[in-house]
Amino acid sequence: MGIAYAYHFHQGWFRGAFGAHRRRLIVAGSASLLPAFCFPIEASPILWTAGLTLFALGSGALLIGVVLLDVPRTGVAAALGLVGTHSYSIYLSHMPVIRWAIPALERSLDRELDFLVRVPLYVAGSIALGMVMARLVEIPALRLRDRWFPGRPAGLAPPWPRPRPRPSPQSRPGPSRWGSRSRPEPKWRGSSRSTGRQSAGSGVLRRPQARPRGFQYESPERTSPPARVARACQRGRATLSRAKATWPSA
């Protein structure tokens, strides 16, 4: 399971870590599995204790080395792929062959078969029985499962909620001098004649396409409350001076 996960979801790391050693892994894995074919497991305590761990490591090394090989597309590779497609049914069928089929054949022949005859019969019988059972049981069961419990389509959203992406520190608004989190935007002020809709006191245009003639750009520093009070006082004094100048003398 771990090898399948790493191969499908971390292919870059998987190929970088084991790609250069794939042939060594095949040789080491085959050598680790060799004692199972040379010594009886029931008669050797080492094989059915530490040997099981050795067989598991050897099988993993052999699998890693094989999946990283560039297998040519030939008839032999296609036949091996067909056998691998039915591998689970073959695995379930090998025990009936070795326990029941071959002893029944020996009893019918009234003699014990040689080792070189038993092994080919065992391998061929397991493959044949496994493929037949896969066609009769496994594949129809899988089709029935897909009909009753169809898989999730690729475009469908997963059942769990996706986490919201957090904003980066650069996109977060920083504190301003006016006490708010967002910086005040600059404003355009002008007369009602220039804007056509708004008066001089409330004429504000946000993000204009071009700077209109006669408008004065006010920076955020000039729109602060103290600056507004100072400009109002200045305009009041100027208005009072003009009124005194144009007022008729008594």
C-alpha positions in Angstrom: 0.0 0.0 0.0 2.8 2.4 0.8 4.6 1.7 -2.4 1.4 2.3 -4.4 0.8 5.6 -2.6 4.3 6.8 -3.2 4.3 5.7 -6.9 1.0 7.4 -7.7 1.1 10.6 -5.6 4.8 11.3 -5.2 6.3 10.1 -8.5 9.0 12.7 -8.6 10.4 11.7 -5.3 9.8 8.0 -5.9 11.7 8.0 -9.2 14.5 10.2 -7.9 15.1 8.0 -4.8 14.9 4.5 -6.4 15.2 5.1 -10.2 19.0 4.7 -10.3 18.9 1.5 -8.1 16.0 -0.4 -9.8 18.2 -3.2 -11.1 19.9 -3.7 -7.7 16.5 -3.8 -6.0 15.3 -6.5 -8.4 18.4 -8.6 -7.7 18.2 -8.1 -4.0 14.5 -8.8 -3.9 14.9 -12.0 -5.9 17.7 -13.2 -3.6 15.6 -12.4 -0.5 12.8 -14.6 -1.8 15.0 -17.5 -2.9 15.1 -19.3 0.5 11.4 -19.8 0.3 11.9 -22.0 -2.7 15.0 -23.9 -1.4 14.0 -24.8 2.2 10.7 -26.0 3.7 9.2 -23.2 5.7 7.6 -25.6 8.3 10.9 -27.2 9.1 13.0 -24.1 9.5 12.2 -21.8 12.5 14.2 -19.0 11.0 12.0 -18.9 7.9 8.7 -18.7 9.7 10.0 -16.0 12.1 12.5 -13.6 10.8 12.2 -15.0 7.3 8.7 -13.6 6.9 10.1 -10.1 7.4 12.8 -10.9 4.9 10.2 -12.0 2.4 8.2 -8.9 2.9 11.2 -6.6 2.3 12.3 -8.6 -0.7 8.8 -8.4 -2.2 8.8 -4.7 -1.7 12.2 -4.2 -3.3 11.3 -6.5 -6.2 8.0 -4.5 -6.8 9.8 -1.1 -6.7 12.4 -2.3 -9.2 9.9 -3.8 -11.6 7.5 -0.7 -11.7 10.5 1.6 -12.5 11.6 -0.5 -15.4 10.9 0.5 -19.0 9.0 -2.6 -20.1 8.7 -2.9 -23.9 5.3 -3.5 -25.4 5.6 -7.1 -26.6 3.4 -10.1 -26.5 5.2 -11.5 -23.5 4.6 -8.3 -21.6 0.9 -8.3 -22.6 0.5 -11.9 -21.4 2.1 -11.1 -18.1 -0.1 -8.1 -17.7 -3.2 -10.3 -18.3 -2.0 -12.6 -15.6 -1.5 -9.6 -13.3 -5.0 -8.4 -13.9 -6.3 -11.6 -12.4 -3.6 -11.9 -9.7 -6.0 -11.7 -6.7 -8.1 -14.6 -8.0 -4.9 -16.6 -8.8 -3.7 -15.9 -5.2 -7.0 -17.3 -3.8 -6.9 -20.4 -6.1 -3.3 -21.6 -5.5 -4.2 -23.4 -2.2 -6.9 -25.6 -3.7 -4.6 -26.6 -6.5 -1.7 -27.6 -4.2 -3.9 -29.2 -1.5 -6.6 -30.9 -3.5 -6.0 -30.9 -7.3 -2.4 -32.3 -7.4 -3.0 -35.0 -4.7 -6.1 -36.1 -6.5 -4.1 -36.4 -9.7 -1.4 -38.4 -8.0 -4.0 -40.8 -6.6 -5.6 -41.2 -10.0 -2.1 -42.0 -11.5 -1.2 -44.2 -8.4 2.2 -42.7 -8.1 3.9 -39.6 -6.7 4.8 -36.9 -9.2 8.4 -35.6 -9.4 9.2 -32.1 -8.1 10.0 -30.8 -11.7 6.5 -32.0 -12.7 4.6 -30.8 -9.6 5.9 -27.2 -9.9 4.8 -26.5 -13.5 1.4 -28.2 -12.8 1.0 -26.1 -9.7 1.8 -22.8 -11.5 -0.3 -23.5 -14.6 -3.2 -24.9 -12.6 -3.3 -21.9 -10.2 -3.2 -19.4 -13.1 -5.9 -21.3 -15.1 -8.2 -21.7 -12.1 -7.7 -18.1 -10.9 -8.5 -16.7 -14.3 -11.7 -18.8 -14.6 -12.8 -17.8 -11.1 -12.1 -14.2 -11.9 -14.4 -14.4 -15.0 -17.1 -16.2 -13.0 -17.0 -14.4 -9.7 -14.7 -11.4 -9.3 -15.4 -9.4 -12.5 -19.3 -9.8 -12.3 -19.1 -8.8 -8.6 -17.1 -5.7 -9.5 -19.6 -4.8 -12.2 -22.4 -5.2 -9.7 -20.6 -3.0 -7.2 -20.1 -0.3 -9.8 -23.8 -0.4 -10.7 -25.0 -0.3 -7.1 -22.4 2.1 -5.8 -21.1 4.2 -8.7 -17.9 6.1 -8.2 -17.8 9.9 -7.7 -17.5 11.8 -11.1 -14.4 13.7 -11.7 -16.2 17.1 -11.8 -18.2 16.6 -8.6 -17.0 18.4 -5.5 -15.6 16.3 -2.7 -18.0 15.7 0.3 -15.7 17.4 2.7 -15.4 21.3 2.8 -12.3 22.7 1.3 -10.2 25.0 3.5 -10.3 28.7 2.6 -7.0 30.1 1.4 -5.4 32.5 3.8 -4.5 36.0 2.5 -0.8 36.7 2.2 0.8 39.3 4.5 1.3 41.6 1.5 -2.4 41.7 0.7 -3.6 42.5 4.2 -4.3 46.2 4.9 -2.1 47.8 7.4 -3.0 50.3 10.1 -3.3 53.9 9.0 -2.8 57.2 10.9 -6.6 57.7 11.1 -7.2 54.7 13.2 -8.9 52.4 10.6 -7.4 49.4 9.0 -7.9 50.6 5.4 -6.1 53.7 4.1 -8.5 56.5 2.9 -8.7 56.8 -0.9 -7.8 60.2 -2.5 -10.8 62.3 -3.6 -11.5 64.6 -6.5 -13.4 67.7 -5.5 -14.9 70.3 -7.9 -17.8 72.6 -8.6 -21.2 71.5 -9.6 -20.6 72.9 -13.1 -17.6 70.7 -13.6 -19.2 67.5 -12.3 -22.7 68.1 -13.7 -24.3 66.3 -10.8 -22.7 67.1 -7.4 -22.1 70.4 -5.6 -18.8 71.9 -4.5 -19.2 70.6 -1.0 -20.0 67.0 -1.9 -18.6 66.6 -5.3 -16.5 63.4 -5.0 -15.4 61.2 -7.9 -13.7 57.9 -7.2 -11.0 56.5 -9.5 -11.6 58.8 -12.5 -10.4 57.7 -15.9 -8.7 61.0 -16.6 -8.0 64.1 -14.5 -10.7 66.7 -15.4 -9.7 70.3 -16.0 -10.3 72.6 -13.1 -10.3 69.9 -10.5 -7.9 69.9 -7.6 -6.4 66.6 -6.3 -6.5 66.3 -2.6 -4.2 63.9 -0.9 -5.3 61.9 2.3 -3.2 64.4 4.4 -5.3 67.3 3.2 -8.6 65.5 3.9 -7.9 65.0 7.6 -10.3 66.7 10.1 -7.7 69.3 11.3 -6.9 70.3 7.7 -10.6 70.7 6.8 -11.1 73.0 9.8 -8.1 75.1 8.9 -9.3 75.5 5.3 -12.8 76.4 6.4 -11.5 79.1 8.7 -9.3 80.4 5.8 -12.2 80.5 3.4 -14.3 82.3 6.1 -11.7 85.0 6.6 -11.4 85.5 2.8 -15.1 85.8 2.4 -15.3 88.4 5.3 -12.5 90.4 3.7 -14.2 90.5 0.3 -17.5 91.5 2.0 -15.8 94.4 3.8 -14.1 95.6 0.6 -17.4 95.6 -1.4 -19.6 96.9 1.4 -20.7 100.5 0.7 -19.2 103.0 3.2 -21.6 104.9 5.4 
